[in-house]
């Protein structure tokens, strides 16, 4: 069977199913809601969708705590609904990727219920169990990303179990070959069903240090990282031993061997380690993952210098691999708020989509990015995210980026006939899909035109990338394929700037597709606020 590598340069639209469209009035989005909106998604011009978890779960972490890897939670529908979704997406030419949470599951999973009963049952070694220290305290100093120690006491075994995330999300013991095989069997279940790819959640967390060594302390000035509350003790350590272990490489190669049995199936790994770019380069090869993305562009630094340094560092390290970039997802503050410094304008929203879709690699666009949705301000009494509840008020959690999609005007924004699981803010309802559909200059209309245009440009889909020297706030680079060379220049600020093209550079301006366009006069480029310049190099 031949492979066409559809995923190279693909635009992947992330759907957070709880917040996409509710068809049964319970206030929570579902799989039939995705089916209903697949024409909208295909009309955006994306290549694939990635659906966040819809599997059976007690929803302590809203689906990222899986109780049954092979079934759909009734909250979202049925396996038959998923099959309908898959068939319709394929009929529209849209690939389907699903989230796979391999490193941990739910305390409600049958495997864990058996494992916790005793030290000698068939699943006794399927999770990371450890004896307490002599004084009864946990076996080491590992911390949970969601706050507090990463160990929970189980009286039936008189041992602790490891949880890198919530206490209700026990970590599987991948040092056990039976766990690896059972995990691969679960993945195969969905590949046999016809999915086109996997988004692998926290894929570098599968293995832990078998010696359970303490993590070393991190100096105060280095306690920074994506999504961390300023007072999260997780940031106090170098996480050398609770994730990103060398044994993970062999497992990724086993996983790739399974994927290679299916035509064009692709894996996208989410990677968050002490050096995420280096780990991404290590994990993304012809024998391991097809693509990888980290949180480096999901930070608060949206400067030209930071973006250039981040991309160049990965380019230098990832010689043969294929990156994937994102500036928003379900775990971080929305990009127009995070990088807008209070601006959150339509011009900024459209520019951010164009920028991330112009870097070398594939792209993940999060639902609502095509509308320019800002971060929602969710009051404490409406919070759902356990992460936010723990660290309120210093950190409000992830609910602000997870509020339901505004499809039309009205209190419920066309999302549900019931009460939405999270409130939909008035500023989101004002920029709903129906309103933007009717306006050719809306963010939605610009994004549609841009993505259609991008598909026609091999240099933007699969070409190489080379940055040009430019002062802040200008980001300039060249994308080059066998067929064409394109110059791209972005003014990443809310005020006009000028920039002179390099000596002897000859360009032919390309249509900015509704983005704020720059004007070239001789060799001087005048870039309005949030302006862009796309040009063919002659």
LOKOLLUM-730444 format. One line per 10 residues: number of its first residue (from 1); their letters; for each residue z, y, x of C-alpha. Coordinates in pm, 1 decimal, always signed. Example, Ala and Ser with C-alpha at 12.3 -4.5 7.8 and 13.67 -1.06 7.14 Angstrom:
# LOKOLLUM-730444
1> as> +780.0 -450.0 +1230.0; +714.0 -106.0 +1367.0
//
This chain:
# LOKOLLUM-730444
1> xxxxxxxxxx> +0.0 +0.0 +0.0; -95.9 +338.9 +137.6; +141.1 +630.4 +157.1; +54.3 +992.9 +93.0; +386.3 +1149.2 +194.7; +403.1 +1358.8 -123.8; +741.2 +1487.5 -12.4; +607.1 +1680.3 +288.8; +610.2 +2041.2 +183.1; +719.8 +1948.4 -169.4
11> xxxxxxxxxx> +908.0 +2189.2 -393.8; +1192.2 +1990.1 -550.5; +1357.9 +2137.5 -859.9; +1725.6 +2049.0 -884.6; +1854.6 +1979.1 -1234.2; +2227.6 +1984.6 -1302.4; +2207.0 +1781.1 -1624.2; +2535.0 +1903.2 -1777.8; +2391.2 +2254.4 -1785.0; +2020.9 +2208.3 -1851.4
21> xxxxxxxxxx> +1976.2 +2140.9 -2225.0; +2204.7 +1980.6 -2482.9; +2023.1 +1795.5 -2763.2; +2316.2 +1642.3 -2954.6; +2543.2 +1944.5 -2999.2; +2836.6 +1829.4 -2786.8; +2803.1 +2127.8 -2550.9; +2692.4 +1917.4 -2253.8; +2333.3 +1879.5 -2135.6; +2174.7 +1535.2 -2145.5
31> xxxxxxxxxx> +1873.6 +1329.6 -2040.5; +1683.4 +1389.9 -2368.4; +1724.7 +1760.3 -2291.7; +1550.2 +1712.4 -1958.4; +1271.4 +1518.5 -2131.7; +1229.4 +1805.0 -2376.6; +1188.8 +2058.9 -2096.0; +965.9 +1858.9 -1860.8; +661.4 +2058.8 -1964.5; +847.4 +2375.4 -1864.1
41> xxxxxxxxxx> +937.3 +2219.9 -1529.8; +581.5 +2100.4 -1462.4; +459.4 +2448.5 -1555.8; +668.4 +2597.3 -1276.2; +442.6 +2425.8 -1026.0; +706.7 +2208.9 -861.4; +628.8 +1868.6 -714.8; +946.8 +1682.0 -803.1; +1280.6 +1700.4 -976.4; +1616.4 +1597.3 -834.3
51> xxxxxxxxxx> +1865.4 +1508.6 -1106.5; +2234.8 +1536.6 -1021.5; +2442.7 +1229.7 -1121.8; +2410.9 +1102.5 -1477.9; +2578.4 +764.8 -1419.9; +2889.1 +631.1 -1593.0; +3184.1 +837.2 -1477.2; +3522.3 +970.0 -1591.7; +3380.6 +1309.9 -1486.1; +3672.0 +1412.2 -1265.3
61> xxxxxxxxxx> +3407.7 +1563.5 -1035.1; +3144.4 +1587.7 -1308.5; +2949.0 +1277.4 -1218.0; +2999.4 +1267.7 -843.8; +3274.0 +1011.8 -914.4; +3071.4 +711.0 -1026.2; +3224.4 +422.6 -1222.4; +2900.3 +225.4 -1267.4; +2601.8 +288.0 -1039.8; +2359.1 +104.1 -1267.7
71> xxxxxxxxxx> +2415.2 +265.4 -1606.7; +2388.4 +604.2 -1773.9; +2704.0 +770.4 -1900.1; +2692.1 +800.0 -2281.7; +2753.3 +1172.1 -2236.4; +2400.0 +1195.7 -2094.5; +2224.6 +927.3 -2297.8; +2102.6 +576.0 -2222.8; +1893.3 +383.9 -1974.0; +1612.9 +399.0 -2229.9
81> xxxxxxxxxx> +1637.1 +779.2 -2220.2; +1604.1 +769.9 -1842.4; +1300.7 +543.6 -1866.9; +1140.3 +791.6 -2109.5; +1219.5 +1074.0 -1869.7; +1061.1 +886.7 -1581.6; +747.9 +801.7 -1776.3; +693.4 +1155.7 -1904.0; +757.6 +1313.9 -1564.4; +503.6 +1082.4 -1405.2
91> xxxxxxxxxx> +251.1 +1159.4 -1679.0; +288.5 +1527.4 -1585.4; +246.4 +1457.4 -1213.7; +613.3 +1524.3 -1134.9; +806.8 +1291.7 -904.7; +1165.9 +1196.9 -991.2; +1449.7 +1186.3 -738.4; +1801.8 +1085.6 -835.7; +2136.4 +1158.3 -674.5; +2302.3 +864.7 -501.1
101> xxxxxxxxxx> +2668.6 +902.7 -408.7; +2716.5 +620.4 -162.4; +3022.6 +708.2 +44.8; +3272.7 +710.4 -242.3; +3302.5 +622.6 -609.5; +3554.9 +658.0 -893.3; +3897.1 +498.8 -923.6; +3755.2 +363.1 -1251.3; +3489.9 +157.5 -1072.2; +3543.0 -217.4 -1114.1
111> xxxxxxxxxx> +3530.7 -263.6 -738.0; +3825.1 -30.1 -681.3; +4026.8 -165.8 -973.2; +4008.4 -509.0 -810.1; +4063.2 -382.3 -457.7; +4382.9 -193.2 -540.5; +4554.2 -496.9 -697.6; +4639.6 -682.0 -377.3; +4565.3 -720.5 -8.3; +4395.6 -1058.3 -46.2
121> xxxxxxxxxx> +4152.9 -1029.9 -337.8; +3772.1 -1056.1 -290.0; +3736.6 -675.6 -284.3; +4049.8 -611.5 -78.3; +3854.6 -475.0 +218.8; +3593.0 -279.3 +20.6; +3781.6 +50.6 +56.6; +3959.3 +225.2 +341.7; +4317.1 +101.6 +319.6; +4583.4 +171.9 +580.4
131> xxxxxxxxxx> +4953.3 +109.6 +626.1; +5188.9 +405.5 +633.7; +5355.2 +523.8 +948.1; +5712.3 +410.3 +1010.3; +5842.0 +712.2 +818.9; +5619.5 +640.0 +517.5; +5376.4 +923.1 +581.3; +4995.6 +876.7 +581.0; +4835.5 +693.6 +873.2; +4679.1 +1006.9 +1024.4
141> xxxxxxxxxx> +4621.1 +1378.7 +971.2; +4287.3 +1368.1 +787.1; +4247.7 +1627.9 +513.7; +4053.1 +1623.1 +187.5; +3776.4 +1877.7 +145.2; +3919.7 +1955.4 -199.0; +4262.9 +2040.1 -60.9; +4562.7 +1848.6 +75.5; +4584.3 +1523.2 +265.0; +4300.3 +1271.8 +238.1
151> xxxxxxxxxx> +4528.5 +978.0 +160.9; +4676.2 +857.0 -169.2; +4956.2 +601.2 -196.8; +4891.7 +279.7 -391.5; +5220.0 +104.6 -479.1; +5056.4 -228.2 -567.4; +4938.5 -272.5 -209.0; +5204.4 -53.9 -46.6; +4920.7 +114.5 +141.0; +4728.5 +439.3 +141.7
161> xxxxxxxxxx> +4360.4 +468.8 +53.8; +4124.5 +729.3 +196.3; +3961.5 +997.9 -19.4; +3759.6 +1263.3 +160.4; +3714.9 +1444.0 -171.4; +3931.3 +1411.1 -486.2; +4210.4 +1153.7 -496.8; +4012.4 +993.1 -779.4; +3717.8 +941.7 -541.0; +3817.0 +659.0 -303.8
171> xxxxxxxxxx> +3602.5 +610.7 +4.7; +3417.9 +282.3 +39.8; +3459.3 +86.8 +362.5; +3110.6 +70.1 +509.4; +3241.1 -123.8 +807.9; +3235.1 -417.8 +565.1; +2879.7 -565.7 +554.4; +2932.0 -671.4 +192.8; +2983.1 -307.5 +93.1; +2661.1 -208.0 +265.1
181> xxxxxxxxxx> +2466.6 -482.3 +88.0; +2615.5 -402.7 -252.2; +2525.6 -37.3 -200.0; +2167.6 -123.0 -108.0; +2144.2 -350.3 -412.4; +2246.1 -56.3 -634.2; +1981.5 +162.9 -473.9; +1721.4 -108.4 -525.0; +1806.3 -119.6 -895.7; +1673.7 +235.5 -935.8
191> xxxxxxxxxx> +1380.0 +190.2 -700.7; +1273.6 -110.7 -906.7; +1300.9 +109.6 -1214.8; +1042.4 +343.9 -1064.0; +1223.9 +641.9 -914.5; +1030.4 +819.9 -641.9; +1318.7 +920.6 -420.6; +1687.1 +963.1 -357.9; +1899.7 +1264.5 -282.5; +2185.9 +1117.7 -79.2
201> xxxxxxxxxx> +2512.1 +1298.6 -139.4; +2741.9 +1347.9 +163.3; +2544.6 +1080.0 +346.9; +2724.0 +1136.9 +678.1; +3057.6 +1039.8 +514.7; +2981.2 +668.4 +474.8; +3168.6 +559.0 +784.9; +3509.6 +653.8 +919.3; +3663.4 +601.5 +1261.5; +3787.7 +242.4 +1251.7
211> xxxxxxxxxx> +4078.9 +336.5 +1479.4; +4192.2 +606.5 +1234.4; +4242.4 +859.1 +1513.0; +4375.6 +1202.9 +1428.1; +4129.3 +1489.5 +1402.2; +4195.1 +1759.6 +1662.8; +4306.5 +2106.3 +1548.8; +4056.1 +2389.2 +1519.6; +4141.3 +2738.1 +1649.9; +4200.3 +2997.7 +1379.6
221> xxxxxxxxxx> +3894.2 +3203.4 +1472.9; +3668.3 +2900.3 +1413.9; +3803.8 +2805.3 +1072.0; +3490.8 +2895.9 +885.5; +3243.6 +2690.5 +688.2; +3044.1 +2679.1 +369.5; +3239.3 +2673.7 +47.8; +3580.7 +2672.8 +209.8; +3858.1 +2876.1 +59.6; +4022.5 +3092.7 +326.5
231> xxxxxxxxxx> +4339.8 +2890.1 +273.3; +4180.9 +2542.5 +263.9; +4354.1 +2329.2 +528.4; +4033.1 +2125.9 +563.7; +3906.2 +2408.3 +782.3; +4199.4 +2364.7 +1021.9; +4047.4 +2056.6 +1190.0; +3743.4 +1940.1 +1380.1; +3623.2 +1654.9 +1158.3; +3523.6 +1420.3 +1435.7
241> xxxxxxxxxx> +3674.9 +1102.4 +1294.3; +3659.7 +1104.9 +913.1; +3278.2 +1133.0 +894.7; +2953.7 +1129.2 +1098.5; +3033.2 +809.9 +1288.4; +2775.4 +638.6 +1513.6; +2777.5 +326.0 +1293.5; +2608.8 +527.9 +1020.9; +2279.6 +523.0 +1210.7; +2230.9 +148.0 +1169.7
251> xxxxxxxxxx> +2305.6 +174.2 +797.4; +2050.4 +453.8 +753.6; +1794.3 +231.8 +922.6; +1877.7 -50.0 +679.7; +1838.2 +195.6 +392.1; +1502.7 +312.6 +530.0; +1390.3 -48.1 +555.3; +1456.8 -87.3 +183.0; +1278.6 +236.7 +95.6; +975.6 +139.4 +301.1
261> xxxxxxxxxx> +917.7 -150.9 +62.6; +832.1 +100.5 -211.0; +516.7 +314.7 -190.2; +599.4 +677.5 -122.3; +972.8 +648.9 -196.7; +1158.0 +917.4 -2.0; +1519.1 +992.6 +88.8; +1667.5 +1339.9 +123.9; +2006.7 +1346.3 +290.9; +2275.8 +1608.6 +232.0
271> xxxxxxxxxx> +2448.3 +1658.4 +565.9; +2767.5 +1852.1 +634.0; +2924.8 +1786.3 +972.1; +3077.2 +1981.5 +1258.3; +2722.0 +2041.5 +1383.0; +2510.1 +1988.1 +1074.5; +2180.8 +2086.9 +1236.1; +2228.6 +1840.4 +1521.4; +2326.3 +1566.2 +1276.7; +2024.8 +1644.8 +1058.3
281> xxxxxxxxxx> +1795.3 +1612.5 +1358.9; +1958.9 +1281.1 +1446.5; +1934.7 +1141.8 +1093.2; +1579.8 +1251.2 +1006.4; +1334.1 +1029.4 +1192.7; +1061.2 +779.3 +1110.0; +1324.6 +503.0 +1110.9; +1598.8 +683.8 +914.0; +1578.7 +954.7 +649.2; +1254.4 +1120.1 +541.2
291> xxxxxxxxxx> +1417.0 +1461.8 +497.5; +1752.5 +1624.1 +549.9; +1918.2 +1946.2 +448.6; +2244.9 +2107.7 +539.8; +2440.3 +2410.6 +419.8; +2323.6 +2645.0 +695.2; +2123.9 +2865.3 +455.9; +2389.5 +2831.5 +185.7; +2623.9 +3062.0 +373.1; +2693.4 +3431.7 +318.9
301> xxxxxxxxxx> +2483.2 +3542.2 +616.9; +2134.0 +3617.8 +489.9; +2026.8 +3833.2 +781.9; +1687.3 +3794.2 +944.0; +1848.0 +3708.2 +1275.9; +2062.5 +3433.9 +1126.6; +1774.0 +3278.0 +933.0; +1551.6 +3281.8 +1240.0; +1820.9 +3136.1 +1467.9; +1902.6 +2861.6 +1216.7
311> xxxxxxxxxx> +1542.7 +2752.1 +1165.5; +1456.0 +2773.9 +1534.9; +1757.3 +2566.0 +1631.5; +1662.2 +2289.4 +1390.6; +1297.4 +2309.3 +1494.7; +1395.1 +2262.8 +1858.4; +1616.0 +1964.2 +1782.3; +1403.4 +1793.5 +1513.9; +1094.9 +1708.1 +1713.9; +946.7 +1450.1 +1475.4
321> xxxxxxxxxx> +1153.9 +1491.8 +1159.1; +1091.4 +1689.3 +843.6; +1342.0 +1950.4 +724.1; +1424.7 +2059.2 +372.1; +1564.4 +2402.9 +293.6; +1770.1 +2545.4 +8.8; +1943.2 +2877.6 -50.5; +2117.5 +2771.3 -374.7; +2261.1 +2457.2 -530.3; +2541.5 +2341.1 -758.6
331> xxxxxxxxxx> +2808.9 +2376.5 -489.7; +2772.3 +2737.3 -373.4; +2758.2 +3088.6 -511.2; +2410.4 +3176.1 -639.0; +2185.7 +3326.7 -373.6; +2108.2 +3661.8 -536.7; +2481.5 +3730.2 -553.1; +2562.7 +3583.3 -213.9; +2287.0 +3765.2 -25.4; +2235.8 +4062.9 -254.2
341> xxxxxxxxxx> +2544.8 +4265.8 -162.3; +2586.2 +4355.2 -527.3; +2213.8 +4410.2 -585.4; +2095.4 +4088.4 -758.1; +1763.7 +4252.9 -847.6; +1449.2 +4076.3 -976.4; +1270.3 +4175.8 -654.8; +1539.9 +4007.4 -446.9; +1534.5 +3695.0 -664.7; +1158.1 +3652.6 -634.0
351> xxxxxxxxxx> +1164.9 +3728.5 -261.5; +1429.5 +3461.7 -195.4; +1219.6 +3196.2 -366.9; +912.8 +3305.7 -169.2; +1109.6 +3307.5 +156.0; +1258.8 +2959.9 +127.6; +921.4 +2824.1 +11.1; +752.3 +2975.5 +317.2; +965.9 +2805.5 +582.4; +841.3 +2483.5 +741.0
361> xxxxxxxxxx> +962.4 +2188.2 +542.7; +1028.2 +2089.9 +185.8; +1229.6 +2303.6 -55.0; +1503.3 +2250.4 -310.7; +1507.1 +2511.4 -587.7; +1814.4 +2506.4 -808.1; +1774.2 +2549.8 -1183.5; +1797.5 +2918.3 -1271.7; +1668.5 +3039.7 -936.2; +1332.2 +3090.9 -1103.5
371> xxxxxxxxxx> +1506.5 +3331.3 -1344.1; +1701.7 +3520.1 -1079.4; +2037.1 +3420.1 -1228.9; +2332.6 +3585.2 -1054.5; +2669.0 +3413.5 -1009.8; +2860.9 +3396.9 -1338.0; +3216.0 +3525.9 -1352.1; +3405.7 +3241.8 -1521.3; +3760.5 +3335.1 -1627.1; +4045.7 +3110.2 -1517.2
381> xxxxxxxxxx> +4109.7 +2979.1 -1869.3; +3748.3 +2854.1 -1887.9; +3740.3 +2690.2 -1542.2; +3637.5 +2325.1 -1525.5; +3596.8 +2265.7 -1150.3; +3903.8 +2097.2 -996.4; +3816.8 +2260.7 -664.3; +3839.1 +2606.4 -820.9; +4159.3 +2528.1 -1007.4; +4325.7 +2419.4 -683.4
391> xxxxxxxxxx> +4232.1 +2729.2 -484.9; +4240.3 +2998.8 -754.0; +4244.8 +3297.8 -712.3; +4129.4 +3301.6 -347.3; +3836.4 +3075.5 -431.8; +3703.3 +3042.0 -784.1; +3525.8 +2713.0 -732.1; +3175.5 +2612.6 -828.9; +3164.7 +2684.3 -1201.6; +2999.6 +3022.9 -1150.8
401> xxxxxxxxxx> +2675.2 +2857.5 -1037.1; +2693.2 +2577.1 -1294.4; +2683.3 +2767.7 -1622.6; +2417.1 +2649.9 -1870.5; +2052.9 +2753.8 -1854.9; +1967.2 +3046.7 -2083.7; +1656.2 +2938.7 -2275.0; +1655.1 +3216.4 -2536.0; +1869.3 +3495.9 -2675.2; +2189.0 +3440.1 -2872.1
411> xxxxxxxxxx> +2545.7 +3344.6 -2795.9; +2454.1 +2987.4 -2698.1; +2126.4 +3089.2 -2534.0; +1930.9 +2799.6 -2683.9; +2127.5 +2558.5 -2465.0; +2330.8 +2389.1 -2739.1; +2412.0 +2393.5 -3109.0; +2775.4 +2337.7 -3011.4; +3014.2 +2518.2 -2779.6; +2876.7 +2506.3 -2421.5
421> xxxxxxxxxx> +3103.2 +2332.2 -2171.0; +3101.8 +2654.0 -1965.9; +3053.0 +3004.7 -2107.8; +2707.9 +3160.2 -2076.2; +2745.3 +3521.9 -1958.8; +2568.8 +3808.2 -2132.9; +2378.5 +3902.5 -1816.7; +2224.0 +3552.5 -1810.3; +2130.6 +3564.2 -2178.3; +1952.4 +3895.5 -2117.1
431> xxxxxxxxxx> +1713.4 +3733.3 -1867.1; +1650.3 +3411.3 -2055.6; +1337.1 +3197.4 -2027.8; +1178.5 +3321.8 -2351.7; +1215.1 +3686.9 -2250.1; +1072.3 +3625.9 -1902.8; +792.1 +3408.7 -2038.5; +655.6 +3711.1 -2220.8; +655.5 +3940.8 -1917.9; +396.1 +3898.3 -1640.4
441> xxxxxxxxxx> +617.4 +4091.1 -1396.2; +933.1 +3883.1 -1456.8; +1091.6 +3669.8 -1185.8; +982.4 +3357.7 -1373.5; +619.9 +3470.0 -1392.3; +613.4 +3571.2 -1026.7; +765.8 +3239.6 -918.6; +506.8 +3045.9 -1119.7; +219.2 +3237.9 -962.5; +366.1 +3206.8 -615.4
451> xxxxxxxxxx> +421.2 +2829.6 -637.7; +67.0 +2775.0 -768.5; -67.5 +2987.9 -483.1; +145.9 +2806.5 -225.1; -9.9 +2476.7 -328.2; -349.3 +2609.5 -222.0; -232.8 +2695.4 +131.4; -202.5 +2401.1 +371.1; -35.0 +2623.2 +630.8; +257.1 +2690.7 +395.1
461> xxxxxxxxxx> +292.4 +2330.6 +286.1; +261.5 +2141.2 +611.6; +191.8 +2387.6 +893.1; +398.7 +2463.7 +1201.2; +621.4 +2770.0 +1227.9; +660.4 +3030.5 +1502.5; +879.1 +3339.4 +1475.0; +784.4 +3684.6 +1599.5; +1025.0 +3937.2 +1745.1; +1128.3 +4191.8 +1484.8
471> xxxxxxxxxx> +1437.6 +4407.5 +1436.4; +1673.5 +4370.3 +1140.3; +1608.7 +4354.6 +852.0; +1254.6 +4226.9 +920.9; +1181.8 +3854.7 +938.8; +833.5 +3773.1 +1068.0; +671.7 +3440.1 +1147.4; +341.2 +3254.6 +1158.3; +261.9 +2933.4 +972.9; -31.0 +2741.0 +1118.9
481> xxxxxxxxxx> -224.1 +2431.1 +1016.2; -560.0 +2292.1 +1124.2; -724.4 +2491.4 +843.4; -551.9 +2829.7 +864.6; -302.0 +3065.9 +1023.3; -87.6 +3291.2 +806.2; +136.5 +3581.9 +903.3; +445.5 +3629.8 +686.2; +671.8 +3934.3 +700.1; +980.7 +3994.8 +485.4
491> xxxxxxxxxx> +1193.3 +4305.7 +449.3; +1532.4 +4152.2 +372.2; +1691.2 +4482.0 +273.6; +1713.4 +4713.8 -26.1; +1555.9 +5007.0 +160.3; +1202.7 +5066.6 +298.7; +1125.0 +4984.9 +661.7; +821.4 +4987.7 +890.7; +713.7 +4733.2 +1148.1; +424.4 +4735.8 +1390.8
501> xxxxxxxxxx> +212.4 +4425.9 +1419.7; +184.9 +4274.6 +1767.1; -94.6 +4410.4 +1984.3; -443.4 +4277.6 +1909.5; -330.9 +4092.4 +1595.3; -608.0 +4103.0 +1335.6; -515.7 +4025.9 +976.6; -670.3 +4001.7 +635.3; -412.8 +4075.0 +365.8; -348.8 +3813.0 +100.1
511> xxxxxxxxxx> -246.4 +3877.3 -259.3; +133.8 +3902.0 -279.6; +125.1 +3719.4 -614.7; +344.8 +3972.1 -793.3; +600.7 +4008.2 -514.2; +674.2 +4357.8 -385.1; +378.3 +4409.7 -153.0; +372.5 +4583.1 +184.6; +94.0 +4820.7 +292.6; -79.0 +4797.8 +629.5
521> xxxxxxxxxx> -206.3 +5121.6 +785.8; -368.7 +5045.5 +1116.6; -109.4 +4833.3 +1294.0; +189.8 +4978.4 +1106.6; +324.3 +4778.3 +816.2; +517.5 +4973.1 +552.4; +752.0 +4737.6 +372.6; +917.3 +4863.3 +53.4; +1264.3 +4740.5 -40.7; +1242.4 +4360.0 -62.9
531> xxxxxxxx> +878.0 +4388.9 +36.0; +662.6 +4106.6 +170.3; +337.3 +4078.3 +359.3; +118.1 +3768.2 +360.3; -199.7 +3779.4 +566.3; -461.1 +3548.6 +705.9; -490.7 +3578.4 +1083.6; -847.1 +3639.7 +1188.3
//
